[in-house]
Every structure is written in C-alpha cells, then in structure tokens.
Amino acid sequence: MTSRTPVASRTPAPFGRALCAMITPFTAEGALDLDGARQLADHLVSRGCDGLVVSGTTGESPTTSDDEKAALVRAVADAVGDRASVVAGVGSNDTRHAVEQARQAEEAGADGLLVLTPSYSLPPQDAVEAHFRTVADACGLPVLLYDIPGRTGTRIATETVLRLADHPRVVGVKDCAYDILGSQKVISRTELAYYAGCDEFNLALYAVGGAGCVSTVANVLPGRPREVFDAFDAGDTEGARRAQLAATPLIEAMMASGLPGAVTAKALLGALGLPAGPVRAPLLPAGREATDGLLAAYGKARGAEARAVR
C-alpha cells in the first residue's frame, strides 16, 4: 500500500533540494559561450531546478581557466537572479590556488562553493581537513565538501567530515563516495546537508535524511529530481519510487556507459537543440551510435514521466 503520510522535517537544504551539475557551454570553436550559459541556466531553473552548480566535474572544470570560471558565475547568476542558488566549483591540488578561486567566485556573485578534495598529491586526512578549513576561512560563502574519490584518488574519511562539521561555513557534502553507511553516520550525527552526487542514489540518500541532489541527468530532465522529492515529502513513497525508477535507463546511459557525464549530457543537449557545444580535450565527443542510444533512453524516460508520477 502506498504511504501518504507526510514525512517528518529533515535537515535544511541550504541551496535547495534539486540542483543541476550544469555543463559549461562552448561555441563551435571551443570558446566559452556565455549567452548559451545564460539560456541554459534559465531553461533549467524554469523547469524545476532549485540551484545550479557551475564549474564542477560535469562543467569540465579541469579545462576552464580561472577567468572563464568567474565569467561563468557572473553570467549564470545574472540569468537566474533570486530564482535559484548558484554554487561554484573550487578545485585545485594547490590550496593557495583553491583560496584564490574561492575569493574570485565570491566576488563574481556565487551563493556557495563546492570545494573539491586535492587530487594527485594523495594528502593524508589531517592535510585534507586543513585544506578545507583554509578555503572555508578565506571567504564568507557557505561550503559543500565534494567527496569524489574515484576522480581525486582521496576519500574524505567519515571522521574527517565529522570534524569539519564544526566549521561555521561548512554546511554540507556532495556525496559521490558510494558509501551510504558512512553518509548515514554523518547524517545521524550532524546537521550537514547531504546531496547525492550520483543520480542513482538520489532517492536512497533522500530517504535517510539527505538534503537533495546535485544531478548530471537534470541537464536533460531538469524536473525529475523535484518530482521524486516532492512525492516523497508528501508521503507518496510509491510515487517517488516510480519517478526514480523511470529515470534509471537514462541514468545508466548517461553515467554508466563508459563516457563521462559531460560528454553524454552535451551529446543529448546538442541533439535537443539546447546550448552545449563541444567538449574540450582530452575529452572527445560522443559518436553517433552512443548519441542514438542516449536519445533512445531519454525518449523512454520522458515517455514514462506521466506514469511515474501518477
């Protein structure tokens, strides 16, 4: 039987519940497309996103300059105004550089920071903690810790997150660690807002007290995360389940096909006539066969939309 009892109050979501890990549009020549960024940002927010994360992994942050990152924040913040939050990715294996990026993002108008664990150097946990504290101390913006060891090579250990929870500007975590037990331990012991960073965990993490998600799939299905969370909050757990499962083939096609999310999202957005442009090397664009498969999965997800939330 479907439960229709509203759920109890949960940890506040400082940037909203349904955030999109927005791609960075480029022109055909590979330059930053600020007009396209404004258009896409408005499209995503108008169709259900509470917030946008720019210059994250999906935003190809390793191949954009600091000046481009700041210009992107300004353009997106201008496009969405007070309708949505804008969170800027801050990622460097040099703490001093990360501090510069944080201050630049604040000056450009970001509402918050998504701060990545230093990569390649493989710092021990005391150094990881010091890195985050240094960046959080450097400006006045609230900080999400970005735990994605599959890309950085270093996990933010659960005990490290628990210690960082005492910092007044560390407000949450973007969780791409695939350790839901560790996530539950932090959720149960702190007020940190946990955002699922892997679309397949959106509902699972939300159900145990997560704040929401930072979704790559939302680039092409911007309203789906909100549908899942609204149904769950209304006590319609069966509706939430159907809405999440209806997106599963598209999540698999975009996130588990062997191609990075930036590649798959841009392939779909381009095919749908929305601003995207090429990816920057070393990434390569999706081929015709891959794009056809993505479009087929997208069509099924859209076709299942009404049934999923009925």
Phi and psi in degrees as GROMACS dihedral restraints (atoms count N, CA, C in turn):
[ dihedral_restraints ]
;  ai    aj    ak    al  type     phi  dphi    fc
    3     4     5     6     1   -77.1    20    10
    4     5     6     7     1   128.6    20    10
    6     7     8     9     1   -77.2    20    10
    7     8     9    10     1   135.8    20    10
    9    10    11    12     1  -122.5    20    10
   10    11    12    13     1    17.0    20    10
   12    13    14    15     1   -85.6    20    10
   13    14    15    16     1   123.1    20    10
   15    16    17    18     1   -56.6    20    10
   16    17    18    19     1   143.5    20    10
   18    19    20    21     1   -76.4    20    10
   19    20    21    22     1   160.7    20    10
   21    22    23    24     1   -68.3    20    10
   22    23    24    25     1   165.3    20    10
   24    25    26    27     1   -61.6    20    10
   25    26    27    28     1   152.0    20    10
   27    28    29    30     1  -126.6    20    10
   28    29    30    31     1   176.7    20    10
   30    31    32    33     1   -57.9    20    10
   31    32    33    34     1   133.7    20    10
   33    34    35    36     1   -56.7    20    10
   34    35    36    37     1   150.0    20    10
   36    37    38    39     1  -104.3    20    10
   37    38    39    40     1   101.8    20    10
   39    40    41    42     1   -64.9    20    10
   40    41    42    43     1   -22.7    20    10
   42    43    44    45     1  -117.8    20    10
   43    44    45    46     1    17.3    20    10
   45    46    47    48     1    93.3    20    10
   46    47    48    49     1   175.6    20    10
   48    49    50    51     1   -93.9    20    10
   49    50    51    52     1   -45.6    20    10
   51    52    53    54     1  -104.6    20    10
   52    53    54    55     1    96.4    20    10
   54    55    56    57     1  -104.6    20    10
   55    56    57    58     1   146.1    20    10
   57    58    59    60     1  -106.4    20    10
   58    59    60    61     1   131.1    20    10
   60    61    62    63     1   -80.0    20    10
   61    62    63    64     1    87.1    20    10
   63    64    65    66     1   -72.2    20    10
   64    65    66    67     1   137.9    20    10
   66    67    68    69     1   -68.5    20    10
   67    68    69    70     1   161.8    20    10
   69    70    71    72     1  -102.8    20    10
   70    71    72    73     1   110.3    20    10
   72    73    74    75     1   -68.4    20    10
   73    74    75    76     1   139.0    20    10
   75    76    77    78     1  -122.1    20    10
   76    77    78    79     1   156.2    20    10
   78    79    80    81     1   -75.0    20    10
   79    80    81    82     1   171.3    20    10
   81    82    83    84     1   -59.4    20    10
   82    83    84    85     1   -26.4    20    10
   84    85    86    87     1   -87.0    20    10
   85    86    87    88     1    -4.4    20    10
   87    88    89    90     1    96.8    20    10
   88    89    90    91     1     5.0    20    10
   90    91    92    93     1   -83.3    20    10
   91    92    93    94     1   159.8    20    10
   93    94    95    96     1   -62.2    20    10
   94    95    96    97     1   129.5    20    10
   96    97    98    99     1  -104.8    20    10
   97    98    99   100     1    89.7    20    10
   99   100   101   102     1   -71.1    20    10
  100   101   102   103     1   -36.1    20    10
  102   103   104   105     1   -62.8    20    10
  103   104   105   106     1   -42.8    20    10
  105   106   107   108     1   -63.5    20    10
  106   107   108   109     1   -37.7    20    10
  108   109   110   111     1   -63.7    20    10
  109   110   111   112     1   -42.5    20    10
  111   112   113   114     1   -62.7    20    10
  112   113   114   115     1   -44.2    20    10
  114   115   116   117     1   -63.8    20    10
  115   116   117   118     1   -45.3    20    10
  117   118   119   120     1   -67.0    20    10
  118   119   120   121     1   -41.4    20    10
  120   121   122   123     1   -60.1    20    10
  121   122   123   124     1   -45.1    20    10
  123   124   125   126     1   -62.7    20    10
  124   125   126   127     1   -42.0    20    10
  126   127   128   129     1   -59.8    20    10
  127   128   129   130     1   -46.7    20    10
  129   130   131   132     1   -65.8    20    10
  130   131   132   133     1   -43.2    20    10
  132   133   134   135     1   -71.0    20    10
  133   134   135   136     1   -39.3    20    10
  135   136   137   138     1   -63.9    20    10
  136   137   138   139     1   -22.3    20    10
  138   139   140   141     1  -109.5    20    10
  139   140   141   142     1    16.8    20    10
  141   142   143   144     1   128.7    20    10
  142   143   144   145     1    -6.4    20    10
  144   145   146   147     1   -82.9    20    10
  145   146   147   148     1   132.7    20    10
  147   148   149   150     1   -82.3    20    10
  148   149   150   151     1   -22.9    20    10
  150   151   152   153     1  -158.0    20    10
  151   152   153   154     1   161.6    20    10
  153   154   155   156     1  -127.8    20    10
  154   155   156   157     1   131.8    20    10
  156   157   158   159     1  -102.3    20    10
  157   158   159   160     1   117.9    20    10
  159   160   161   162     1  -107.9    20    10
  160   161   162   163     1   152.9    20    10
  162   163   164   165     1    58.7    20    10
  163   164   165   166     1    38.5    20    10
  165   166   167   168     1   -95.5    20    10
  166   167   168   169     1  -161.1    20    10
  168   169   170   171     1   -60.5    20    10
  169   170   171   172     1   -47.6    20    10
  171   172   173   174     1   -66.6    20    10
  172   173   174   175     1   -24.6    20    10
  174   175   176   177     1   -84.0    20    10
  175   176   177   178     1    11.4    20    10
  177   178   179   180     1    56.4    20    10
  178   179   180   181     1    40.9    20    10
  180   181   182   183     1   -58.7    20    10
  181   182   183   184     1   -29.9    20    10
  183   184   185   186     1   -64.2    20    10
  184   185   186   187     1   -17.9    20    10
  186   187   188   189     1  -116.7    20    10
  187   188   189   190     1    15.7    20    10
  189   190   191   192     1  -112.8    20    10
  190   191   192   193     1   145.0    20    10
  192   193   194   195     1   -79.3    20    10
  193   194   195   196     1   166.5    20    10
  195   196   197   198     1   -60.9    20    10
  196   197   198   199     1   -40.1    20    10
  198   199   200   201     1   -63.9    20    10
  199   200   201   202     1   -40.0    20    10
  201   202   203   204     1   -65.1    20    10
  202   203   204   205     1   -40.4    20    10
  204   205   206   207     1   -60.9    20    10
  205   206   207   208     1   -44.9    20    10
  207   208   209   210     1   -65.4    20    10
  208   209   210   211     1   -41.7    20    10
  210   211   212   213     1   -63.6    20    10
  211   212   213   214     1   -36.9    20    10
  213   214   215   216     1   -65.6    20    10
  214   215   216   217     1   -43.8    20    10
  216   217   218   219     1   -58.8    20    10
  217   218   219   220     1   -46.5    20    10
  219   220   221   222     1   -61.0    20    10
  220   221   222   223     1   -43.6    20    10
  222   223   224   225     1   -65.5    20    10
  223   224   225   226     1   -45.6    20    10
  225   226   227   228     1   -68.8    20    10
  226   227   228   229     1   -42.5    20    10
  228   229   230   231     1   -61.6    20    10
  229   230   231   232     1   -38.5    20    10
  231   232   233   234     1   -65.2    20    10
  232   233   234   235     1   -38.3    20    10
  234   235   236   237     1   -70.9    20    10
  235   236   237   238     1   -36.2    20    10
  237   238   239   240     1   -99.8    20    10
  238   239   240   241     1   -17.9    20    10
  240   241   242   243     1    55.0    20    10
  241   242   243   244     1  -132.3    20    10
  243   244   245   246     1   -94.2    20    10
  244   245   246   247     1    13.9    20    10
  246   247   248   249     1   -78.7    20    10
  247   248   249   250     1   -20.2    20    10
  249   250   251   252     1  -156.9    20    10
  250   251   252   253     1   158.0    20    10
  252   253   254   255     1   -84.5    20    10
  253   254   255   256     1   153.1    20    10
  255   256   257   258     1  -123.7    20    10
  256   257   258   259     1   116.4    20    10
  258   259   260   261     1  -110.6    20    10
  259   260   261   262     1   128.2    20    10
  261   262   263   264     1  -101.9    20    10
  262   263   264   265     1   130.9    20    10
  264   265   266   267     1   -71.4    20    10
  265   266   267   268     1   135.4    20    10
  267   268   269   270     1  -126.7    20    10
  268   269   270   271     1   109.6    20    10
  270   271   272   273     1  -141.0    20    10
  271   272   273   274     1   118.5    20    10
  273   274   275   276     1  -158.6    20    10
  274   275   276   277     1   146.2    20    10
  276   277   278   279     1   -86.8    20    10
  277   278   279   280     1     8.3    20    10
  279   280   281   282     1  -115.6    20    10
  280   281   282   283     1   112.3    20    10
  282   283   284   285     1   -58.7    20    10
  283   284   285   286     1   -38.3    20    10
  285   286   287   288     1   -61.7    20    10
  286   287   288   289     1   -40.2    20    10
  288   289   290   291     1   -67.2    20    10
  289   290   291   292     1   -39.6    20    10
  291   292   293   294     1   -61.3    20    10
  292   293   294   295     1   -38.7    20    10
  294   295   296   297     1   -62.3    20    10
  295   296   297   298     1   -43.6    20    10
  297   298   299   300     1   -61.0    20    10
  298   299   300   301     1   -43.3    20    10
  300   301   302   303     1   -62.8    20    10
  301   302   303   304     1   -41.0    20    10
  303   304   305   306     1   -62.2    20    10
  304   305   306   307     1   -45.8    20    10
  306   307   308   309     1   -66.0    20    10
  307   308   309   310     1   -38.4    20    10
  309   310   311   312     1   -65.3    20    10
  310   311   312   313     1   -41.3    20    10
  312   313   314   315     1   -64.2    20    10
  313   314   315   316     1   -40.6    20    10
  315   316   317   318     1   -62.5    20    10
  316   317   318   319     1   -44.3    20    10
  318   319   320   321     1   -64.6    20    10
  319   320   321   322     1   -31.3    20    10
  321   322   323   324     1   -78.6    20    10
  322   323   324   325     1   -11.4    20    10
  324   325   326   327     1   109.4    20    10
  325   326   327   328     1    15.2    20    10
  327   328   329   330     1   -67.2    20    10
  328   329   330   331     1   150.6    20    10
  330   331   332   333     1   -91.1    20    10
  331   332   333   334     1   -18.9    20    10
  333   334   335   336     1  -165.5    20    10
  334   335   336   337     1   174.0    20    10
  336   337   338   339     1  -124.0    20    10
  337   338   339   340     1   141.0    20    10
  339   340   341   342     1  -109.0    20    10
  340   341   342   343     1   105.4    20    10
  342   343   344   345     1  -102.7    20    10
  343   344   345   346     1   121.0    20    10
  345   346   347   348     1   -84.7    20    10
  346   347   348   349     1   144.6    20    10
  348   349   350   351     1   -61.5    20    10
  349   350   351   352     1   137.9    20    10
  351   352   353   354     1   -56.4    20    10
  352   353   354   355     1   137.8    20    10
  354   355   356   357     1  -103.0    20    10
  355   356   357   358     1   164.5    20    10
  357   358   359   360     1    69.3    20    10
  358   359   360   361     1   -44.5    20    10
  360   361   362   363     1   -68.1    20    10
  361   362   363   364     1   -20.4    20    10
  363   364   365   366     1    53.0    20    10
  364   365   366   367     1    57.4    20    10
  366   367   368   369     1   -67.8    20    10
  367   368   369   370     1   145.6    20    10
  369   370   371   372     1   -69.3    20    10
  370   371   372   373     1   171.5    20    10
  372   373   374   375     1   -64.7    20    10
  373   374   375   376     1   -32.7    20    10
  375   376   377   378     1   -66.2    20    10
  376   377   378   379     1   -33.0    20    10
  378   379   380   381     1   -74.2    20    10
  379   380   381   382     1   -37.3    20    10
  381   382   383   384     1   -59.7    20    10
  382   383   384   385     1   -47.7    20    10
  384   385   386   387     1   -60.6    20    10
  385   386   387   388     1   -43.7    20    10
  387   388   389   390     1   -62.7    20    10
  388   389   390   391     1   -38.1    20    10
  390   391   392   393     1   -59.6    20    10
  391   392   393   394     1   -50.7    20    10
  393   394   395   396     1   -64.3    20    10
  394   395   396   397     1   -40.9    20    10
  396   397   398   399     1   -64.8    20    10
  397   398   399   400     1   -39.1    20    10
  399   400   401   402     1   -63.8    20    10
  400   401   402   403     1   -44.8    20    10
  402   403   404   405     1   -66.7    20    10
  403   404   405   406     1   -43.6    20    10
  405   406   407   408     1   -64.8    20    10
  406   407   408   409     1   -30.7    20    10
  408   409   410   411     1   -75.8    20    10
  409   410   411   412     1   -16.7    20    10
  411   412   413   414     1   -81.9    20    10
  412   413   414   415     1   -16.0    20    10
  414   415   416   417     1  -151.2    20    10
  415   416   417   418     1  -177.7    20    10
  417   418   419   420     1  -100.3    20    10
  418   419   420   421     1     8.8    20    10
  420   421   422   423     1   -87.3    20    10
  421   422   423   424     1   147.6    20    10
  423   424   425   426     1   -68.2    20    10
  424   425   426   427     1   149.2    20    10
  426   427   428   429     1  -120.5    20    10
  427   428   429   430     1   132.6    20    10
  429   430   431   432     1  -100.7    20    10
  430   431   432   433     1   129.6    20    10
  432   433   434   435     1   -77.4    20    10
  433   434   435   436     1   135.8    20    10
  435   436   437   438     1  -108.2    20    10
  436   437   438   439     1   103.9    20    10
  438   439   440   441     1  -101.1    20    10
  439   440   441   442     1    98.6    20    10
  441   442   443   444     1  -139.8    20    10
  442   443   444   445     1    71.3    20    10
  444   445   446   447     1   -63.1    20    10
  445   446   447   448     1   -23.1    20    10
  447   448   449   450     1   -62.4    20    10
  448   449   450   451     1   -23.6    20    10
  450   451   452   453     1  -104.0    20    10
  451   452   453   454     1   -37.7    20    10
  453   454   455   456     1   -87.4    20    10
  454   455   456   457     1   -24.0    20    10
  456   457   458   459     1    87.4    20    10
  457   458   459   460     1    -4.7    20    10
  459   460   461   462     1  -133.0    20    10
  460   461   462   463     1   126.6    20    10
  462   463   464   465     1   -82.4    20    10
  463   464   465   466     1   147.8    20    10
  465   466   467   468     1   -88.2    20    10
  466   467   468   469     1   105.3    20    10
  468   469   470   471     1   -60.7    20    10
  469   470   471   472     1   150.2    20    10
  471   472   473   474     1   -54.3    20    10
  472   473   474   475     1   -44.1    20    10
  474   475   476   477     1   -64.5    20    10
  475   476   477   478     1   -32.6    20    10
  477   478   479   480     1   -67.2    20    10
  478   479   480   481     1   -43.2    20    10
  480   481   482   483     1   -60.9    20    10
  481   482   483   484     1   -42.5    20    10
  483   484   485   486     1   -61.1    20    10
  484   485   486   487     1   -38.3    20    10
  486   487   488   489     1   -69.7    20    10
  487   488   489   490     1   -40.8    20    10
  489   490   491   492     1   -67.6    20    10
  490   491   492   493     1   -19.2    20    10
  492   493   494   495     1   -62.8    20    10
  493   494   495   496     1   -16.5    20    10
  495   496   497   498     1   -83.3    20    10
  496   497   498   499     1    -6.4    20    10
  498   499   500   501     1   -77.9    20    10
  499   500   501   502     1   130.7    20    10
  501   502   503   504     1   -64.2    20    10
  502   503   504   505     1   -20.6    20    10
  504   505   506   507     1  -104.4    20    10
  505   506   507   508     1    -2.9    20    10
  507   508   509   510     1   -86.5    20    10
  508   509   510   511     1   108.0    20    10
  510   511   512   513     1  -109.6    20    10
  511   512   513   514     1   -12.0    20    10
  513   514   515   516     1  -176.7    20    10
  514   515   516   517     1  -171.6    20    10
  516   517   518   519     1  -138.8    20    10
  517   518   519   520     1   135.3    20    10
  519   520   521   522     1   -93.2    20    10
  520   521   522   523     1   114.4    20    10
  522   523   524   525     1  -100.2    20    10
  523   524   525   526     1   104.2    20    10
  525   526   527   528     1  -122.0    20    10
  526   527   528   529     1    31.5    20    10
  528   529   530   531     1   -94.1    20    10
  529   530   531   532     1    -9.8    20    10
  531   532   533   534     1    55.1    20    10
  532   533   534   535     1    42.7    20    10
  534   535   536   537     1  -135.0    20    10
  535   536   537   538     1    78.8    20    10
  537   538   539   540     1   -69.6    20    10
  538   539   540   541     1   -23.7    20    10
  540   541   542   543     1   -66.9    20    10
  541   542   543   544     1   -46.4    20    10
  543   544   545   546     1   -60.4    20    10
  544   545   546   547     1   -39.3    20    10
  546   547   548   549     1   -62.9    20    10
  547   548   549   550     1   -43.9    20    10
  549   550   551   552     1   -63.2    20    10
  550   551   552   553     1   -36.3    20    10
  552   553   554   555     1   -61.8    20    10
  553   554   555   556     1   -42.7    20    10
  555   556   557   558     1   -70.9    20    10
  556   557   558   559     1   -43.7    20    10
  558   559   560   561     1   -58.2    20    10
  559   560   561   562     1   -39.0    20    10
  561   562   563   564     1   -75.2    20    10
  562   563   564   565     1   -17.9    20    10
  564   565   566   567     1  -115.4    20    10
  565   566   567   568     1    -3.7    20    10
  567   568   569   570     1  -139.4    20    10
  568   569   570   571     1   176.1    20    10
  570   571   572   573     1  -101.6    20    10
  571   572   573   574     1    14.6    20    10
  573   574   575   576     1   -64.9    20    10
  574   575   576   577     1   140.4    20    10
  576   577   578   579     1   -85.9    20    10
  577   578   579   580     1   118.1    20    10
  579   580   581   582     1   -98.2    20    10
  580   581   582   583     1   120.4    20    10
  582   583   584   585     1  -108.1    20    10
  583   584   585   586     1   124.8    20    10
  585   586   587   588     1   -65.4    20    10
  586   587   588   589     1   126.1    20    10
  588   589   590   591     1  -100.2    20    10
  589   590   591   592     1    -2.2    20    10
  591   592   593   594     1  -120.8    20    10
  592   593   594   595     1   119.2    20    10
  594   595   596   597     1   -57.2    20    10
  595   596   597   598     1   -29.0    20    10
  597   598   599   600     1   -68.1    20    10
  598   599   600   601     1   -15.5    20    10
  600   601   602   603     1  -102.4    20    10
  601   602   603   604     1     6.3    20    10
  603   604   605   606     1   -54.3    20    10
  604   605   606   607     1   -53.2    20    10
  606   607   608   609     1   -74.9    20    10
  607   608   609   610     1   -40.1    20    10
  609   610   611   612     1   -60.2    20    10
  610   611   612   613     1   -45.1    20    10
  612   613   614   615     1   -71.1    20    10
  613   614   615   616     1   -38.7    20    10
  615   616   617   618     1   -61.8    20    10
  616   617   618   619     1   -37.3    20    10
  618   619   620   621     1   -66.5    20    10
  619   620   621   622     1   -23.7    20    10
  621   622   623   624     1  -103.3    20    10
  622   623   624   625     1    16.5    20    10
  624   625   626   627     1   110.4    20    10
  625   626   627   628     1     8.9    20    10
  627   628   629   630     1   -64.8    20    10
  628   629   630   631     1   161.7    20    10
  630   631   632   633     1   -86.4    20    10
  631   632   633   634     1   -23.4    20    10
  633   634   635   636     1   156.0    20    10
  634   635   636   637     1  -141.7    20    10
  636   637   638   639     1  -147.0    20    10
  637   638   639   640     1   159.0    20    10
  639   640   641   642     1  -117.2    20    10
  640   641   642   643     1   100.5    20    10
  642   643   644   645     1  -105.1    20    10
  643   644   645   646     1   129.9    20    10
  645   646   647   648     1   -76.1    20    10
  646   647   648   649     1   -38.9    20    10
  648   649   650   651     1   -62.6    20    10
  649   650   651   652     1   -25.1    20    10
  651   652   653   654     1   -63.5    20    10
  652   653   654   655     1   -15.2    20    10
  654   655   656   657     1   -57.9    20    10
  655   656   657   658     1   -32.1    20    10
  657   658   659   660     1  -115.6    20    10
  658   659   660   661     1   -18.2    20    10
  660   661   662   663     1  -125.9    20    10
  661   662   663   664     1    68.1    20    10
  663   664   665   666     1   -65.0    20    10
  664   665   666   667     1   -23.2    20    10
  666   667   668   669     1   -90.4    20    10
  667   668   669   670     1   -12.2    20    10
  669   670   671   672     1   -65.3    20    10
  670   671   672   673     1   -46.1    20    10
  672   673   674   675     1   -58.2    20    10
  673   674   675   676     1   -41.0    20    10
  675   676   677   678     1   -62.6    20    10
  676   677   678   679     1   -39.4    20    10
  678   679   680   681     1   -59.4    20    10
  679   680   681   682     1   -44.3    20    10
  681   682   683   684     1   -60.7    20    10
  682   683   684   685     1   -49.7    20    10
  684   685   686   687     1   -70.6    20    10
  685   686   687   688     1   -38.5    20    10
  687   688   689   690     1   -61.7    20    10
  688   689   690   691     1   -44.0    20    10
  690   691   692   693     1   -62.4    20    10
  691   692   693   694     1   -44.0    20    10
  693   694   695   696     1   -64.1    20    10
  694   695   696   697     1   -43.8    20    10
  696   697   698   699     1   -64.4    20    10
  697   698   699   700     1   -29.6    20    10
  699   700   701   702     1   -80.1    20    10
  700   701   702   703     1    -0.9    20    10
  702   703   704   705     1    86.2    20    10
  703   704   705   706     1     4.0    20    10
  705   706   707   708     1   -90.8    20    10
  706   707   708   709     1    73.5    20    10
  708   709   710   711     1   -65.7    20    10
  709   710   711   712     1   -31.5    20    10
  711   712   713   714     1   -68.7    20    10
  712   713   714   715     1   -39.8    20    10
  714   715   716   717     1   -64.0    20    10
  715   716   717   718     1   -39.6    20    10
  717   718   719   720     1   -63.1    20    10
  718   719   720   721     1   -42.6    20    10
  720   721   722   723     1   -61.5    20    10
  721   722   723   724     1   -45.6    20    10
  723   724   725   726     1   -64.0    20    10
  724   725   726   727     1   -40.4    20    10
  726   727   728   729     1   -65.0    20    10
  727   728   729   730     1   -40.1    20    10
  729   730   731   732     1   -66.9    20    10
  730   731   732   733     1   -46.2    20    10
  732   733   734   735     1   -67.8    20    10
  733   734   735   736     1   -30.0    20    10
  735   736   737   738     1   -63.4    20    10
  736   737   738   739     1   -26.0    20    10
  738   739   740   741     1   -89.9    20    10
  739   740   741   742     1    -6.2    20    10
  741   742   743   744     1   -58.6    20    10
  742   743   744   745     1   -45.4    20    10
  744   745   746   747     1   -60.2    20    10
  745   746   747   748     1   -35.7    20    10
  747   748   749   750     1   -72.5    20    10
  748   749   750   751     1   -39.3    20    10
  750   751   752   753     1   -57.9    20    10
  751   752   753   754     1   -44.6    20    10
  753   754   755   756     1   -63.5    20    10
  754   755   756   757     1   -44.6    20    10
  756   757   758   759     1   -64.6    20    10
  757   758   759   760     1   -37.8    20    10
  759   760   761   762     1   -83.3    20    10
  760   761   762   763     1   -33.0    20    10
  762   763   764   765     1  -114.6    20    10
  763   764   765   766     1   -11.2    20    10
  765   766   767   768     1  -132.0    20    10
  766   767   768   769     1    25.5    20    10
  768   769   770   771     1   -96.0    20    10
  769   770   771   772     1    -2.0    20    10
  771   772   773   774     1    96.2    20    10
  772   773   774   775     1    -8.8    20    10
  774   775   776   777     1  -103.7    20    10
  775   776   777   778     1   142.6    20    10
  777   778   779   780     1   -63.3    20    10
  778   779   780   781     1   153.5    20    10
  780   781   782   783     1   -59.5    20    10
  781   782   783   784     1   -33.0    20    10
  783   784   785   786     1   -61.9    20    10
  784   785   786   787     1   -38.5    20    10
  786   787   788   789     1   -69.3    20    10
  787   788   789   790     1   -48.2    20    10
  789   790   791   792     1   -69.6    20    10
  790   791   792   793     1   -39.6    20    10
  792   793   794   795     1   -64.5    20    10
  793   794   795   796     1   -42.2    20    10
  795   796   797   798     1   -68.6    20    10
  796   797   798   799     1   -35.9    20    10
  798   799   800   801     1   -61.2    20    10
  799   800   801   802     1   -44.8    20    10
  801   802   803   804     1   -69.0    20    10
  802   803   804   805     1   -46.3    20    10
  804   805   806   807     1   -59.7    20    10
  805   806   807   808     1   -42.5    20    10
  807   808   809   810     1   -62.7    20    10
  808   809   810   811     1   -41.9    20    10
  810   811   812   813     1   -67.0    20    10
  811   812   813   814     1   -26.5    20    10
  813   814   815   816     1   -90.0    20    10
  814   815   816   817     1     0.8    20    10
  816   817   818   819     1    81.1    20    10
  817   818   819   820     1    20.1    20    10
  819   820   821   822     1  -103.8    20    10
  820   821   822   823     1   157.2    20    10
  822   823   824   825     1   -60.4    20    10
  823   824   825   826     1   132.0    20    10
  825   826   827   828     1  -156.8    20    10
  826   827   828   829     1   -67.4    20    10
  828   829   830   831     1    78.7    20    10
  829   830   831   832     1  -171.5    20    10
  831   832   833   834     1   -77.8    20    10
  832   833   834   835     1   166.4    20    10
  834   835   836   837     1   -88.4    20    10
  835   836   837   838     1   161.1    20    10
  837   838   839   840     1   -96.9    20    10
  838   839   840   841     1   143.1    20    10
  840   841   842   843     1   -59.7    20    10
  841   842   843   844     1   142.1    20    10
  843   844   845   846     1   -85.9    20    10
  844   845   846   847     1     0.6    20    10
  846   847   848   849     1   -70.2    20    10
  847   848   849   850     1   152.6    20    10
  849   850   851   852     1  -122.6    20    10
  850   851   852   853     1   150.2    20    10
  852   853   854   855     1   -68.1    20    10
  853   854   855   856     1   158.1    20    10
  855   856   857   858     1   -68.0    20    10
  856   857   858   859     1   142.0    20    10
  858   859   860   861     1   -77.4    20    10
  859   860   861   862     1   175.3    20    10
  861   862   863   864     1   -61.7    20    10
  862   863   864   865     1   -43.8    20    10
  864   865   866   867     1   -63.4    20    10
  865   866   867   868     1   -43.8    20    10
  867   868   869   870     1   -64.3    20    10
  868   869   870   871     1   -40.9    20    10
  870   871   872   873     1   -65.1    20    10
  871   872   873   874     1   -40.7    20    10
  873   874   875   876     1   -60.9    20    10
  874   875   876   877     1   -41.0    20    10
  876   877   878   879     1   -65.1    20    10
  877   878   879   880     1   -39.2    20    10
  879   880   881   882     1   -63.7    20    10
  880   881   882   883     1   -43.4    20    10
  882   883   884   885     1   -64.2    20    10
  883   884   885   886     1   -37.1    20    10
  885   886   887   888     1   -65.0    20    10
  886   887   888   889     1   -43.3    20    10
  888   889   890   891     1   -66.1    20    10
  889   890   891   892     1   -38.7    20    10
  891   892   893   894     1   -63.0    20    10
  892   893   894   895     1   -43.2    20    10
  894   895   896   897     1   -61.2    20    10
  895   896   897   898     1   -40.1    20    10
  897   898   899   900     1   -66.1    20    10
  898   899   900   901     1   -41.0    20    10
  900   901   902   903     1   -65.1    20    10
  901   902   903   904     1   -40.8    20    10
  903   904   905   906     1   -68.3    20    10
  904   905   906   907     1   -39.3    20    10
  906   907   908   909     1   -66.5    20    10
  907   908   909   910     1   -29.7    20    10
  909   910   911   912     1   -84.6    20    10
  910   911   912   913     1    -5.7    20    10
  912   913   914   915     1   -57.5    20    10
  913   914   915   916     1   -50.6    20    10
  915   916   917   918     1   -65.3    20    10
  916   917   918   919     1   -40.8    20    10
  918   919   920   921     1   -66.6    20    10
  919   920   921   922     1   -34.5    20    10
  921   922   923   924     1   -67.1    20    10
  922   923   924   925     1   -33.3    20    10
  924   925   926   927     1  -107.6    20    10
  925   926   927   928     1    10.3    20    10
